[in-house]
Amino acid sequence: MATLSPTRKRILITGCSSGIGLHCAKRLKDDGWLVVATARNDNDLSMLRGLGIVAVYLDYSDEASIKSCFDETMGITNGVVDALFNNGAYGQAGAVEDLSTDALRMQFETNFFGWHSLTNLVVPVMRNQRSGRIVHCSSVLGLVPSRWRGAYNASKFALEGLASTMRLELAGSGVHVSLIEPGPIESKFTINGVSHFEKHIDRENSVHRIEYEDQLKRMNSGGGANRFRLEPEAVYKKLDHALNSKKPRAHYHVTIPTTIMALAKRFLPQSMIDALLLKSG
């Protein structure tokens, strides 16, 4: 491949088939970054390449795939990685009491363990460079829980703790760790979660059957109407700051619900927060 400019920044972004990942990959490419974007589906990989974006296969639930993705990326970037944006994830819906341990384990393989494995491959490269930005796309559901989203809540709560610890451990290394915490964003995320719900939740024999029917209607409609939902550009603006600011923030709240819940956690008793969550969920 052609020699890369030493001033051109290089980023690996995961989960770029649609939504936040796709939008941020396109925007960063337009901003002059060398973007290596990942997806699992051949059609999505072809779509990304058609946009002029370097695309690499990645399945977070497969350790061999993670290592292969990293090695391929290092070959493309000549061994340099300025930033990693962990974004690929899915949401396993269903009440905690209806979740099998296998379903919960699968959620964590993709949303947590895979992110950890890829990040730990990138960190030594960034340490050697004495610079780097690691940005994780978390969620408002990493700050507060929501009914019927226990598996996803747990994976994001775990991510918040792990990433925050790594931020402290990397202090002084030149490597910065940030969390972006979006609320509702326009994407296929909710619709894509229907198949996981159908596969792992026996709704017909659940005490939550009536609630599930309502949830399925909302999921199949992309989450229903929500006046607080924003376009992916709202996430990109925070990502841009996390990647380029001399002093990137530890946490970036996106959308009004995330800001409200972050403030509620600081100032309200848990009983009032629970009342808010029960009303909204």
VENVEN-V988571 format. One record per backbone hydrogen bond with DSSP energy under -0.5 kcal/mol. CO is the residue of the C=O (numbers start at 1). NH is the residue of the N-H. Records with the same first field share a line. If there is no record, write none. Layout:
BEGIN
CO = NH ; NH
END
This chain:
BEGIN
5 = 8
7 = 9
9 = 34
10 = 82 ; 83
11 = 13 ; 36
12 = 85
13 = 38
18 = 21 ; 22
19 = 23
20 = 24
21 = 25
22 = 26
23 = 27
24 = 28
25 = 29
26 = 30
27 = 31
28 = 33
29 = 32
33 = 35
34 = 11 ; 36
35 = 37 ; 54
36 = 13
37 = 56
38 = 16
39 = 58
41 = 45
42 = 46
43 = 47
44 = 48
45 = 49
46 = 50
47 = 51
48 = 51 ; 53
49 = 52
54 = 37
56 = 39
59 = 62
61 = 63
62 = 66
63 = 67
64 = 68
65 = 69
66 = 70
67 = 71
68 = 72
69 = 73
70 = 74
71 = 75
72 = 76
73 = 77
74 = 79
75 = 78
77 = 80
82 = 133
83 = 12
84 = 86 ; 135
85 = 14 ; 87
86 = 137
90 = 92
91 = 93
92 = 152
94 = 150
95 = 98 ; 99
96 = 99
100 = 104
101 = 105
102 = 106
103 = 107
104 = 108
105 = 109
106 = 110
107 = 111
108 = 112 ; 113 ; 114
109 = 114
112 = 116
113 = 117
114 = 118
115 = 119
116 = 120
117 = 121
118 = 121 ; 122
119 = 123
120 = 124
121 = 125
122 = 125 ; 126
123 = 127
124 = 128
125 = 129
126 = 130 ; 131
132 = 176
133 = 84 ; 135
134 = 178
135 = 86
136 = 138 ; 180
139 = 142
140 = 143 ; 144
146 = 149
148 = 94
149 = 153
150 = 154
151 = 155
152 = 156
153 = 157
154 = 158
155 = 159
156 = 160
157 = 161
158 = 162
159 = 163
160 = 164
161 = 165
162 = 166
163 = 167
164 = 168
165 = 169
166 = 170
168 = 171
170 = 173 ; 175
174 = 132 ; 176
176 = 134
178 = 136
179 = 181 ; 252
180 = 138 ; 182
181 = 254
182 = 140
184 = 230
188 = 192
189 = 193
190 = 193
191 = 194
193 = 197
194 = 198
195 = 199
196 = 200
197 = 201
200 = 202
201 = 203
202 = 205
203 = 206
206 = 209
208 = 212
209 = 213
210 = 214
211 = 215
212 = 216
213 = 217
214 = 218
215 = 219
216 = 220
217 = 221
218 = 223 ; 224
219 = 222
226 = 229
230 = 186
231 = 234
232 = 235 ; 236
233 = 237
234 = 238
235 = 239
236 = 240
237 = 241
238 = 242
239 = 243
240 = 244
241 = 245
245 = 248
250 = 179
252 = 181
254 = 183
255 = 259
256 = 260
257 = 261
258 = 262
259 = 263
260 = 264
261 = 265
262 = 266
263 = 267
264 = 268
269 = 272 ; 273
270 = 274
271 = 275
272 = 276
273 = 277
274 = 278
275 = 279
276 = 280
277 = 281
END
